[in-house]
């Protein structure tokens, strides 16, 4: 139990760190470039994104920690964590492309790849821990919403 908790805490910290670092790209554009974009009526207020992403990164970290605690020596655990790492990189890449480079079209391509990677990640997590796979469902649903929002912002601008 202590080992599992350690892996969960480390994984949560890593995910929150990725989110924090991605936030630098986001913050550089939210008040100027992003504020000037045409957005759809369903665009949430800016203040909602921080709390939502914080919760999602925590859920992602718990999921990764549960998988990791099953034993890194197991091929399915290694595969699942590899998929997790790859989707986490694309998660951060989206922020850099959308907010850092101010490129909604290219960010749309990145987020479509991210969606596929999340599904792959959920599938590989499910082999190791069904609970871990289910913990990624809110993340997947939010990224589906973010994909549609990204598309509409690109379309409107």
Backbone bond lengths (Angstrom), bond angles and torsions (degrees), N, CA, C in turn:
res aa  C-N    CA-C-N  psi(-1)  N-CA   C-N-CA  omega(-1)  CA-C   N-CA-C  phi
1 X - - - 1.451 - - 1.534 111.75 -
2 X 1.340 116.04 -40.65 1.459 120.12 179.73 1.527 110.29 -66.42
3 X 1.343 115.60 -39.65 1.462 120.36 178.39 1.533 109.94 -62.52
4 X 1.332 117.19 -44.83 1.461 121.33 179.44 1.519 110.61 -60.38
5 X 1.324 116.78 -45.66 1.463 120.79 -179.71 1.527 110.87 -62.34
6 X 1.320 116.95 -39.39 1.470 120.91 177.96 1.528 110.68 -61.07
7 X 1.332 116.74 -46.56 1.467 120.73 179.44 1.526 111.32 -63.94
8 X 1.316 116.25 -38.30 1.468 119.52 178.66 1.520 110.43 -65.31
9 X 1.324 117.28 -46.02 1.469 120.71 -179.25 1.528 110.60 -61.76
10 X 1.316 117.03 -45.68 1.474 120.36 179.45 1.530 110.16 -61.20
11 X 1.316 116.67 -43.79 1.467 120.83 -178.88 1.522 111.58 -65.55
12 X 1.323 116.67 -40.88 1.470 120.16 177.80 1.521 110.13 -63.15
13 X 1.311 116.94 -44.03 1.471 120.59 179.57 1.527 110.16 -61.06
14 X 1.326 117.38 -43.46 1.470 120.69 178.90 1.524 110.44 -60.88
15 X 1.325 116.75 -45.88 1.473 120.03 -179.27 1.527 111.29 -64.28
16 X 1.323 116.95 -43.43 1.466 120.03 178.58 1.530 111.12 -64.95
17 X 1.324 116.83 -35.19 1.464 120.82 177.20 1.525 110.48 -64.83
18 X 1.331 117.24 -43.10 1.470 121.00 176.38 1.533 109.45 -60.15
19 X 1.322 116.01 -44.35 1.463 119.74 178.01 1.512 112.43 -62.80
20 X 1.321 116.52 -41.51 1.460 121.33 179.03 1.526 110.68 -62.93
21 X 1.330 116.33 -45.23 1.463 120.11 179.49 1.530 111.11 -66.68
22 X 1.321 117.45 -38.34 1.467 120.84 176.20 1.526 110.83 -63.19
23 X 1.310 115.21 -31.01 1.463 120.64 179.77 1.515 113.33 -61.99
24 X 1.331 116.93 -26.66 1.467 119.21 177.00 1.526 110.96 -62.44
25 X 1.330 116.59 -43.43 1.465 120.39 178.19 1.521 109.89 -65.30
26 X 1.317 115.99 -39.52 1.463 121.10 -178.24 1.523 111.12 -66.57
27 X 1.330 117.11 -50.55 1.458 121.42 -175.77 1.521 112.95 -61.47
28 X 1.321 116.50 -28.75 1.457 119.41 -178.71 1.521 112.25 -66.50
29 X 1.325 118.04 -19.29 1.460 120.72 -174.87 1.522 115.56 -121.48
30 X 1.321 118.28 -15.66 1.466 120.48 -173.48 1.524 112.14 -59.02
31 X 1.310 117.48 -44.82 1.458 120.29 -174.66 1.522 114.57 -82.16
32 X 1.329 117.66 -12.85 1.466 117.57 179.25 1.529 111.30 -121.52
33 X 1.299 119.51 -76.42 1.470 121.69 -175.21 1.526 111.51 -58.76
34 X 1.323 116.89 -52.58 1.470 121.29 -176.89 1.526 111.41 -64.15
35 X 1.320 116.42 -37.57 1.473 120.76 -179.67 1.527 111.37 -62.01
36 X 1.328 117.05 -30.56 1.458 120.88 -177.98 1.518 114.99 -86.28
37 X 1.327 117.40 -3.90 1.470 120.03 -179.16 1.526 112.07 -78.15
38 X 1.318 115.32 150.58 1.457 120.27 168.43 1.520 107.05 -76.15
39 X 1.353 116.16 132.26 1.460 120.59 -178.16 1.524 109.42 -128.29
40 X 1.325 116.68 152.87 1.467 119.88 178.43 1.525 111.02 -69.42
41 X 1.320 116.03 161.96 1.465 121.56 -178.02 1.530 112.31 -61.25
42 X 1.330 117.36 -27.79 1.474 120.50 -177.99 1.525 113.08 -85.07
43 X 1.324 117.69 5.47 1.464 120.98 178.97 1.536 109.25 -63.21
44 X 1.335 117.61 122.95 1.468 119.28 179.87 1.527 111.18 -69.36
45 X 1.324 116.66 159.69 1.467 118.91 174.89 1.537 109.74 -65.76
46 X 1.311 115.94 149.90 1.469 120.84 -176.05 1.531 113.15 -55.93
47 X 1.336 117.51 -35.06 1.462 120.20 -175.03 1.532 112.72 -65.16
48 X 1.317 118.80 -19.05 1.467 121.51 -176.21 1.538 112.30 -75.57
49 X 1.329 116.55 -27.43 1.460 120.01 -173.27 1.528 113.01 -65.03
50 X 1.315 118.18 -42.20 1.469 121.17 -179.32 1.527 112.70 -58.84
51 X 1.334 118.36 -55.02 1.470 119.20 179.44 1.534 113.50 -62.35
52 X 1.332 116.92 -39.27 1.467 119.42 179.73 1.521 110.21 -63.72
53 X 1.330 116.74 -49.09 1.462 119.36 -178.86 1.521 112.00 -65.13
54 X 1.318 117.56 -35.93 1.466 119.90 177.33 1.524 109.74 -60.03
55 X 1.327 116.79 -47.14 1.464 120.25 179.35 1.530 111.02 -63.73
56 X 1.320 116.89 -40.89 1.462 119.78 179.55 1.523 111.82 -64.66
57 X 1.330 117.14 -41.36 1.466 119.95 177.94 1.532 110.98 -64.76
58 X 1.314 117.24 -36.03 1.468 120.20 176.81 1.528 109.90 -65.04
59 X 1.335 116.97 -46.89 1.471 120.30 178.43 1.528 111.23 -60.95
60 X 1.333 116.30 -41.14 1.466 120.49 178.17 1.531 110.60 -62.28
61 X 1.324 115.87 -42.99 1.457 120.01 179.58 1.517 112.57 -64.78
62 X 1.331 116.65 -42.18 1.463 120.04 177.37 1.523 109.25 -61.04
63 X 1.330 116.45 -44.80 1.467 120.50 179.60 1.527 111.15 -59.91
64 X 1.318 116.53 -47.61 1.468 120.12 -179.80 1.527 110.81 -63.98
65 X 1.325 117.10 -39.42 1.458 120.73 178.70 1.520 112.43 -63.62
66 X 1.333 116.19 -39.41 1.473 120.05 177.13 1.523 110.95 -61.97
67 X 1.321 115.48 -42.41 1.468 119.64 179.27 1.524 110.23 -67.20
68 X 1.305 116.86 -47.70 1.458 122.38 -179.07 1.533 111.14 -57.26
69 X 1.335 115.98 -38.39 1.474 120.26 -177.00 1.530 113.01 -67.65
70 X 1.316 117.43 -11.60 1.467 121.01 178.37 1.528 111.75 -76.84
71 X 1.316 116.85 -10.70 1.466 120.32 176.49 1.509 112.39 113.74
72 X 1.311 115.61 111.91 1.465 122.31 -176.80 1.530 111.89 -65.25
73 X 1.316 117.28 -17.53 1.468 120.95 179.65 1.528 112.51 -71.12
74 X 1.321 116.54 -19.98 1.466 120.76 -177.75 1.533 109.98 -79.25
75 X 1.323 116.98 133.32 1.473 121.67 -176.39 1.529 112.30 -60.07
76 X 1.339 117.28 -36.36 1.471 119.09 -179.63 1.519 111.74 -69.90
77 X 1.325 116.53 -33.42 1.466 120.21 176.83 1.524 109.22 -67.41
78 X 1.322 116.71 -46.23 1.474 120.30 177.79 1.527 110.73 -58.53
79 X 1.320 116.34 -45.80 1.467 120.99 -179.58 1.526 110.71 -61.86
80 X 1.328 116.09 -45.93 1.466 120.72 -179.06 1.525 111.15 -62.31
81 X 1.326 116.84 -42.87 1.466 119.84 -179.90 1.524 111.89 -71.58
82 X 1.318 117.00 -30.46 1.456 120.49 173.36 1.537 109.40 -62.98
83 X 1.328 116.62 -47.98 1.467 120.48 178.57 1.529 110.78 -61.31
84 X 1.316 115.88 -39.99 1.461 120.32 179.34 1.531 110.45 -61.96
85 X 1.316 116.17 -46.50 1.468 120.51 -179.27 1.521 111.54 -61.77
86 X 1.309 115.82 -41.14 1.461 120.14 -178.06 1.529 110.90 -65.96
87 X 1.339 117.46 -43.19 1.464 118.59 179.27 1.526 110.56 -68.96
88 X 1.333 117.51 -32.07 1.463 120.54 178.49 1.531 110.74 -65.76
89 X 1.316 116.29 -36.26 1.471 120.91 175.81 1.536 110.08 -63.93
90 X 1.322 116.95 -44.24 1.466 119.64 179.10 1.521 111.67 -68.64
91 X 1.326 116.83 -30.42 1.459 121.14 175.31 1.526 109.16 -59.46
92 X 1.323 116.29 -49.03 1.466 120.68 179.30 1.522 111.39 -68.05
93 X 1.317 116.43 -38.02 1.461 121.13 -179.48 1.530 111.27 -60.06
94 X 1.335 116.35 -37.27 1.465 119.34 179.60 1.523 110.45 -58.16
95 X 1.327 117.58 -46.54 1.470 120.78 -179.87 1.514 111.65 -60.38
96 X 1.313 115.93 -41.21 1.464 120.57 -179.77 1.527 110.08 -64.67
97 X 1.326 117.32 -44.76 1.470 120.86 -177.35 1.530 110.81 -70.84
98 X 1.333 117.59 -47.22 1.456 120.41 -176.87 1.525 111.32 -70.16
99 X 1.324 116.70 -56.62 1.464 120.53 -174.66 1.526 113.58 -88.60
100 X 1.317 117.28 -41.08 1.460 120.22 -177.32 1.519 112.45 -70.89
101 X 1.345 115.84 -46.61 1.469 120.58 -178.92 1.531 112.94 -95.67
102 X 1.353 116.58 -8.41 1.477 121.85 -179.44 1.532 111.87 57.54
103 X 1.325 115.29 47.72 1.468 121.96 -175.75 1.533 110.93 -124.77
104 X 1.336 118.26 81.24 1.470 120.33 -178.04 1.533 114.41 -59.35
105 X 1.331 118.33 -36.97 1.464 118.99 -179.41 1.528 110.89 -65.01
106 X 1.327 117.15 -48.05 1.462 120.58 -179.20 1.528 110.40 -66.96
107 X 1.332 116.42 -33.86 1.470 120.40 175.90 1.525 110.48 -65.30
108 X 1.331 116.63 -34.58 1.464 120.44 176.87 1.526 110.54 -62.31
109 X 1.306 116.79 -41.71 1.466 120.02 176.75 1.530 110.91 -63.51
110 X 1.322 116.14 -41.41 1.468 120.42 179.12 1.530 110.44 -63.73
111 X 1.324 117.37 -43.92 1.458 120.03 -176.21 1.529 111.81 -71.13
112 X 1.327 117.18 -28.87 1.469 119.38 174.43 1.534 110.42 -66.89
113 X 1.312 115.90 -40.00 1.472 119.92 174.74 1.527 109.36 -64.92
114 X 1.330 116.41 -41.58 1.461 120.91 178.51 1.527 110.98 -58.04
115 X 1.311 117.48 -43.76 1.471 120.40 178.26 1.525 111.34 -57.66
116 X 1.316 116.24 -45.66 1.465 120.08 178.81 1.527 110.45 -63.17
117 X 1.322 116.66 -40.62 1.464 120.58 179.46 1.531 111.73 -66.17
118 X 1.329 117.18 -36.94 1.467 120.04 177.76 1.528 109.98 -64.72
119 X 1.322 116.52 -42.76 1.471 119.51 177.64 1.533 110.88 -61.71
120 X 1.311 116.29 -43.54 1.463 120.59 177.03 1.524 110.04 -61.73
121 X 1.321 116.01 -42.35 1.463 121.41 178.78 1.533 111.03 -62.49
122 X 1.315 116.84 -43.94 1.465 120.52 178.65 1.535 110.69 -61.71
123 X 1.315 115.93 -41.33 1.465 120.50 179.27 1.525 110.98 -62.81
124 X 1.327 116.60 -44.70 1.468 119.61 -179.16 1.535 111.47 -71.66
125 X 1.334 117.90 -34.90 1.463 120.39 175.82 1.526 110.42 -64.61
126 X 1.330 116.43 -38.39 1.471 120.76 -177.60 1.518 111.98 -60.63
127 X 1.317 117.19 -32.63 1.470 121.23 177.87 1.532 110.35 -63.49
128 X 1.324 116.26 -35.60 1.462 121.67 -176.23 1.527 111.69 -92.23
129 X 1.345 116.85 -43.37 1.467 121.93 -176.73 1.518 109.68 -153.81
130 X 1.311 116.32 113.55 1.473 119.76 178.14 1.526 110.65 -61.93
131 X 1.320 116.58 -37.48 1.471 120.36 178.38 1.522 110.47 -59.02
132 X 1.325 116.59 -44.54 1.470 120.73 179.59 1.527 110.56 -61.10
133 X 1.321 117.00 -41.51 1.467 120.44 179.16 1.527 110.37 -63.64
134 X 1.320 116.90 -43.10 1.470 120.48 -179.75 1.525 112.14 -66.14
135 X 1.320 116.75 -31.03 1.466 120.17 178.49 1.528 112.04 -65.81
136 X 1.325 117.13 -19.30 1.467 120.78 178.54 1.526 112.91 -88.02
137 X 1.320 118.08 -7.64 1.469 120.84 -178.49 1.537 112.05 -59.70
138 X 1.346 119.85 -48.02 1.482 118.50 177.96 1.531 112.39 -58.66
139 X 1.314 116.94 -38.43 1.467 122.39 177.34 1.520 109.90 -61.11
140 X 1.315 116.59 -48.58 1.468 120.73 179.23 1.532 110.64 -59.56
141 X 1.322 117.13 -45.69 1.471 120.58 -178.95 1.527 111.28 -64.04
142 X 1.331 117.18 -40.98 1.462 120.64 178.72 1.526 110.84 -64.45
143 X 1.330 116.50 -41.13 1.463 119.83 179.68 1.533 110.42 -69.26
144 X 1.324 117.95 -31.26 1.484 120.13 172.19 1.521 109.65 -60.45
145 X 1.326 116.04 -47.55 1.464 120.74 177.12 1.523 110.69 -60.88
146 X 1.335 116.58 -45.50 1.471 121.22 -179.58 1.523 110.99 -62.50
147 X 1.319 117.16 -34.14 1.465 121.05 178.21 1.522 110.12 -64.76
148 X 1.317 116.14 -46.05 1.465 119.93 178.77 1.528 110.52 -64.71
149 X 1.316 116.88 -41.57 1.466 121.32 177.31 1.529 110.43 -61.93
150 X 1.319 117.13 -45.46 1.463 122.21 177.78 1.527 109.65 -58.08
151 X 1.331 116.61 -45.82 1.464 120.67 179.48 1.532 110.85 -59.47
152 X 1.336 116.69 -47.64 1.479 119.96 -178.02 1.527 111.32 -64.80
153 X 1.309 117.84 -37.94 1.471 120.28 177.86 1.532 109.57 -64.92
154 X 1.297 116.42 -43.83 1.474 119.52 176.87 1.528 109.85 -60.64
155 X 1.324 117.30 -45.84 1.462 122.18 -178.16 1.530 111.66 -63.02
156 X 1.305 117.35 -39.52 1.465 122.16 -177.14 1.539 113.55 -77.74
157 X 1.312 115.74 -14.54 1.473 118.31 -176.33 1.518 110.74 -119.01
